[in-house]
Amino acid sequence: MEKKIDEYQIYEKHYEQIYNQVKNDPYAQSLGIKLTKFEAGFAEATLDVQSHMVNAYGTVHGAIMYALADHAFSVACNAYGKTSVGLSTTIQFMESAKPGDKIVARATEVRRNFRTGFYRIEIFHEEKLIATMEAVSYRKDHYFIDLDHQE
């Protein structure tokens, strides 16, 4: 019988290696997204809305809010070093933000198993909830970090 892997122990033991991988997202960096919290199954990222990030009405474009939420989701679902990719997402926009506003996305793991992970992402402007996203990740068979054979 195969020994069950304790992914939380992997997160703790390989934190630096995992963190260095998940924070290095060229697209998120190109938008100015900053990873501000990284824990097992949780991530927080922030973005200062710039004038070129708005739609025709002068409010933050939905694609920008989606990109912020998606980055937080990606970091949270890859926190255990196991390669995970987005399978599906549903986002709800409740309110907008404007240039100069700082928006924050917080991704929280709801549940995960060997193949899938379920996440809720909330986007805030100040303390006001302005969007939510439900997301499902597909967890591949391999880890993107070097695991010791004892794990």
Helices and strands as residue ranges (DSSP letters): H 7-13, H 15-22, H 26-31, E 34-39, E 42-48, G 51-53, H 62-77, E 82-93, E 102-112, E 116-125, E 128-143
